[in-house]
């Protein structure tokens, strides 16, 4: 049972998704019932029976408790709420059962006279010899209190009870709030006794009969009903002795009969254990929904950056980077525009031009290299920024995404370091290309050709080949412009290194660039993964909880 309790405590539902409020309420109620009743009762079956006196505002709960023990142990009056700090009345011999945190461990113990400083989170213990050993009464706050904390505490105390002593009045016995709780008592098998207070004597039979009928309809036909007629309180503010004598006798008999107490405890304990399964199954479902939601958010981020990488790869090979500024600089680099118009039709002239270019002193490659660098950097950055915007847009459409984003502003854009990282990436990659050129040009003849054309110039031309189209998608005039650019660049390199070497260099260079971009995008995606990692969700939680519940069911 403690294993189940630990797994319920661990099954936090931190992600704000539809239905999470119900899941959290289920978890809280499970945890409180395990802590406040099931585990303590299983550990101490011989502990005194705890009867919690609960009911609606103004039902007379405190007056009833004071009248049963014939002492002012709980404050009563016309101001509401009257009972804010719950009062537990016990026989002096039973004090040891309630001083520690065996039950209601979340409430601190206070003793002595009531004071305004009791505060929230306290449980006042009052010893009274008027109450027989083996029985304790706990005066709870109103179940329909205007103070939400009081309502929550009342529900917690009722869940900790072996017996509900439910107080209602002739005017309010059919109200919805009490019956919601009574239905829960019926569903969970909790032992219940009803005190029907302030009943006009002439109406007692009719109201009692109607209430008994309602109890039968809710599966509570065995719940005893104690009618208390409307009467003037004594000078001490208590009910007339004759009106509470039957209830007191019943409680005393129950306290003195160990077998009768055991029957009550077994009924309520069995009901509590039986209710664990359904609520645990519900909590398991809620926990799995959390995992599903966070998995979907992770997958969205991964997909967005995967698509961005695919778009970069496509942009590197579809000829896009060989147009515009790059094309203009290339034309300046090798000659006039007329030269490109003759590329495909006059291959011999191309060869002559290549040879002349290699033997001569071509213009510097700086402008062309800068244009290529700017182009590829712009491609990488635009896709990275687009991926960030896509992640946020899609997260806002997924369960849990909006609340997560609310705690992490600025996620719709790439990280502040992203632009600088892109520039470094391209520069470092260009350095790799130059190293590649040096490595391929080790023999004397090739080294001489590279020296004649310039190492940077060869590196720029290799970039052109890397970004050349490889799939036959260019058509019409573009073949003669961007396509011609690629063809000429490749012929230049082939004249220096040979066909096979150029192909291998281009493949390696393209692969290295994509690897670098992949690493960069992975770092950007990690921002979103980090946000989700901060949400305390683990995939094995639901399974552990389900296993713990199954283990409890197996030994019942």
N, C-alpha and C positions, 0 to 999 in steps of 0.2 A: 504493500500500500504506500509506503514511503517512496518507493521508486516511481509509482504513478504520480504521487504528489510532486516529485522533483521534475518529472517530465511535463506536467501541467504548468508548473512555474516557468519552465524553460520555453514553453510554447508561446512566446510573445508574438504578437501580431503587429509589428511596427509599421507596416506599409498601409497607408490610408487608401483602401480599395473599397468598392461597393460591398456592403454587407459586413464590413470589418467591425462595426459597432456591436452587432449581434455576437460575433465571435469573441470579442473582448469581454462582453458581459458574461458569456458562457464560461470563459476561462476564469474570470474573477469569482463567479459563483461557485465553480468547482473548487478553486483553490481555497476559498473561505470555508466551504463545507468540509473539505478534507482536513484543514487546519483546526477548524473550530469544533468539529463534531466527530467525523468518522474516525480519524486516527486517534484522537484522545479517548474516544469511547472504546475502541478496540483494545487499546492499551490498558484501560481501567474499567472493565465490565462491572466491577463492584462499586464504582463511584456513585455518589448520590444521584438520584434522578433529578434532572434539571427541567423545570416547567417554566417556560417563558410566557409571560402575560403580555399579549399583544392585542392590538385593536386600533380603531379609528380615533381621531381627535375627539376629546370630550366624552369618551365612552365610560370613563370612571375606572381606569385601570389602577392608577395609584391609590385611589380610595379603596378599591377592592383589596389590594395587597395589604394596605394598612389595617383593614378590617379583619382580614384572615389572621394576621399575626397579632392583632389587637395592640398595635403600637405605631407611632408615627415614624415609619422607616423610609417613606418616599413622599416627596412633596406633592401636594394636590392643591387645586385651586381653579379659578375661572380663567386665568391668563393662559394663553397658548403660545408656544408649546410649554407644558408644565415639566414633563420629564425630558431632560436633554442629556443628562448623564445617567446611564442605566444603573439600576440598583439591584444587587443580588443579595437576597436574604437567605441565610442558612443557619442551621443549628450550630452552636459553638463547637460541638464535637466534630463537625464536618469542615471546619475552617481550613484544614490542611489540603483539602481537595481543590480549593479555589484561590489560595494565596499565590501559587505559582502560575505559570502560563500553560497549564495543562489544557485548558480550554480558552478560547478567545485570546490567543497570544498577542494579538495586536493592540490590546487594551491594557493600559497601566492600571494597577490596583491602588485604590485609595480607601482609607478607613476613617472612622471617626465621624463627627458631625458634618452634615452637608454644608458646602460653602460655595460661593459664587466662583471661586477659583478652581473648581474641579476641572473645568475645561473639556475640550473635545478629546476623544481617545482615552477616556477614563472609565473604569468600572468600579462603582462604589460597593464595597463589601460591608454587609450589616449582619451581625450575629444576633439571633433571637431564639430564646428557649421556647417560645410559643410555637415555633415550627418544629415538627418532629425530626429526628435524625433520619437521614436517607432521602430527604427531599429538600430541594432549594427552589425558591421563586425568584424570577428575574423580571423586574418591571422595565419594559422596553419603551422607547420613544414611539410616537404615533406612526402607523404605517402610511398615513396620508398627510403627514406633517407638511407645513408650508416650507420648511427648511429641508432642502434635498439631502443634506448630510444625515439628518435625523431619519429620513425615509430609508436611506441606504443602510444605516446602522440597525434599524428595526428589522429589515430583511435579513441582515447578517445574524442577528441574535436569534431570530426564529429558526434559521438554518442550523443553529448550534443546539437546538432544543431536543430533548427526548420527548417532550410533550408540549403541545401548543395549548395554552389556556386562552382561548380566543374570546375577547370581550366585545360585545356589540350592544346596541340599544334597540328598543322597540321601534324607534323612529328610523334607524339606519341599518337594520340587519340585512336589508336587501341591496345595499350599496354595491357598486361594481368593484371598488378597490379591495374590500375584504374578500369578496368571492374569487377574485383573481388569485389571491394568496391561498385561499381554501382549496381551490382547484389544484394548485401546485402541491399542497399537502396531500391531497387525495392521490395525485399521480405518483408521488414519491413514497406513499405509504406511511406518512408521518402520523403519529398518534395525536388526536385532537379532542379537546373538550370545549364546549361552548358555554359561555356565561352570557345570558340574555338579561341585560340590565335595564332598570328604569321602565319597567313594564306596568302599565295601568292594571291593577288587580282584575278588573272586569274583562280585560282583553287578554289575559295571560294564556288561557287555553287556546284561543284562536291563533294568536301569534306563535305560540310554541308549536302548534300543529303545523302551521305553514312553514316555519323554519325547519322542522323535522323533515317535511316533504322536500324542501330545497336541498337539505343535506343528503337525503337518499338519492336525489337526482345526480349529485356530484360524487357518489360513491362513498359517502361518509355516514352511512346509516348507523354505524356502531358508536358514533361520537355522542357521549352523554351531554345533555342540555341542563344547565342549572339556571332556573328563572329567579330573578331578583326583582321583586315588585318596587314600583316607585314609592319612595318613602322619604321622610325627613331624616337627615343625618343626625347623629348624636352630637352632644356638645364638643366632643373631641374630633368631630368631622368624620366619623366612621358610620358604616351601615349598621342598622339594628342587628343585634346578635341573632335573632331568629331568622333573619334573611340570609345570613352567610353560614349558618350552622351546618346545613346539608353539604355545602361545598367543602367546608373545613373538614368535616367528618370523612368525606371521600378522599381528600388529599392525605389525611392522617392515616387512613386505612391503607392507602397505596404506599405510603412511606414505611409503614410497619410490616408490610408483606413483601418479603424479598422475592417471592415467586411472581407476584403481581407486577412488581417493578421490572423484573426480568422480562416479562411478557411485553410490557410497554417498550422497554429498551430494544428488545429483539425486533418488534414491529417497525420501529422507526429506523433502526440500524439497517435492517434488511431492505427497507424502502430506499434509504439513502444509497446503499450499495447498488441496488437495482437501477437507480436513476443515473449512476455514474456512467454506465455503458452508453446510453443514448447521447448524453451530453459530451462524453469523450469522443464519440464518433463525429459529432458535430464540430468539435474543436479540431479533430484531425482533418476534417474537410476544410475548415478555415485555414489551417496551417498549410495545407497543400495549395490552396488558392494563392497564398502569399508567395510560395515558391514559383507557381505558374506565372504570376504577375512579374516577379523580378526576373525570371528567365526570359520572358518576352521583352522586357526592357533591355536586358543584356543583348539579346539577339538582334534587336533593332539597331543598337549602336554598332554591333559587329557588322551587320549587313550594310549599313550606311557607309562605313569606311572601306568595306570590301568593294562596294560599287564605286567608290571614289578611286580606289586603286585600279580597278578595271578601266575606268574612264581615262586615267592617266596613261595606262598602257595603250589604249586605243588612240589617244591624242598623240602619243609618241610615234605611231606607225601609220597613221592615216594621211600623212602629208601636211597636216595643219601647221606644224611648226616650221615648215619650209616655205611658207607664204609670207606675205606682208613684208615686214621689216627685214626678216632673214633673207628673203628672196632678193630684195633690193641691194642688200649688202653683198650678197653672193655675186650678183651681176657686176657690181663695182670691183669685186675681188678678182674675177677671171676675165672680164672683158665686157663687151656690150650686149645688149639685148638681142641683137641680130645673131650673135653666136649661139644663143639657146634655141633660136628658131631653126637652126641648121643641125642640131644635135642628132636627131634620129635619122635624118636623111643623108647625112654626110659623115659617116663614122670615121672615115680616114682623116677628115679634117679635124675631128675631135681628137684623134690620136696625135695629130701634129700639134694641135693646141696644147694637149697635155704635156707632150715632150718639151715644147717651148716653155711652158710654164715651169716645168721642173728645172730646166737648164738655166732659165733666166732668173730674174729677181722680182717675184710677184709683189704686189702691194701688201702692206701689213694686214694681219687677220684680226686686229683688235676690235673693229666695229662689228664685224660679222660674229665674232665670238661673244661679244656683249649682247648682240641681238638674240643669238641662240640661248645664251644664259638667261636673259630676261624672259624669253618665250617659255622655256621649260619651267622656270621658277613660277611664272604666272599660272601655268597649267597646274602645277602641283598645289600652289596656294589656293587657287579658285576651287579646286576639287575638295581640298581640306576644309575650307570655309563652308562650302556647300554641304559637306557631310555633317558638320556641326549643326548647321541650321536644320538639316533633315532629321537628325536625331531628336532635337528639341520639338520640332513640329510633330513627329510621330509619337514621342513620349506623351505629349499633351492629349493624344487621342487614345492612349492606353491606360488601363486601370493602374492607379498609383503614380503615374508619371507627373501629373501636375503638382501634387504635394511635395514630391522630391525636388522638382525644379524650383519650387518656391523657396526652399531652404538653400538653394545654390544658384544665385543669380549669375548671369554672364555666360551660361553654358551654351547659348545660341551662337556664340562665336568661338573660333579657335582660340587656343591659349595665347596670352600676350607674347609668349616667346616663339610663337609658330613662324611668323614671317622671318625672323632672324635665323631660325633653324632651317627654313627652306633655302635661304641664301647660302648658308654654310654647306648644306647638303649638295647643292649644285657645284659649288667651288671644289669641295672635296672630291666629288665625282669627276670633275674635269681633271683634277690632279691624278686620279686613277687612270684616266685615258692617256695622259701624257706618259705615265709610267708604263702603260701597255705599249705605247708607240716605241719607247726606248727599248723595252724588252724585245719587241719584234725586230728592231733595227740594229741587231748586234753585229751583223756581218758588215764588212767594209763598204761594200757597194751600196747596201741599203742605207747605211749611216750617212754616206755621202749624199744620197738623194734627199734624205730627211734634212740634212744640213743645208742643202741647196734651197729647199722649199721652206725650211723653218720648222722647228719642233711644234711651236704653237699653231702654225698654219696647218700642219698635218693633223694635230689634235682637233682643230675646228672642222676640218673636212671629215674626220672620223665621226664627229658629232652629227654632221649632216647625214652620213650613211646610217647611223643609229636611228635617226628620226625619219628615215625614208620609209615610204609606204611599202608593205610587203604582201598585200593581199589582193592587188588588182582592182582597187575601188576607185582610183582616180580615173577620170574620163574627160574626153573632149579637150578643150584648151588647157586644162590643168595638167595634162600629161606633158605638154610642151613647156610648161612653166615649172610647177613644183616637181613633177615627175622628171623633167629634164635636169633639174637641179640635182636630184638624187643620183641619176644615171652618171652625170659628169663627175660628181664627187666620188662615186664608187670607182669609176675608171681611173681617176687620179691615184687613188689608193692602190688599186690593182697594179698599176704601172710600177709602184714602189715595192709593194709587199707580195703581190701575187693574189690570185682569186681566192684560194682556200684560206689564206691567212686573214684576208679582209673580212670574209664571212664569219670566221671564228671570233675575230676582234669585235665585230659589230654585235654578235650574239652575246658575248661576254659583257660588253659595255652596257647593252640594254638590260641584261639580267641584273647587273650590279646596281644600276639606277633604280630599277623596280624594287630590289631588295632594300635599298636605302629609303625609298619612299614608303615601302611597307613598314619598316621600322619606325619611321616618323609618324605615320598614321596610327600605328599601334600605340605609340606614346600618347597621341591625342585621344584615341579611343579609351585609353586607360583612365582618363579623367572621368569618363562616364561610368566605367567599371568601378572606379574608386568611390564615386558617389553611392553606387548601389551596394558596394561592400560595406559602406558605413551603415546600411540598413541591416539590422541584426536578423538575417534570415539564413537558415541552414537547411539543406535539402533533406537531411536525415531526421529532422525533428518530428515530422508527422509519423514516420515509421517507428521511431522510438516510442512515441506516445501510444500508437496503436498496439505495439508489442506489450507495453506496460499494462494497458487496459485488458488485453487478452489474458495476461498472466493473472490479474486480479479475478477476472471472470472464471478462470480455470480452477481457482482454489476456493471459490465461494461455496 
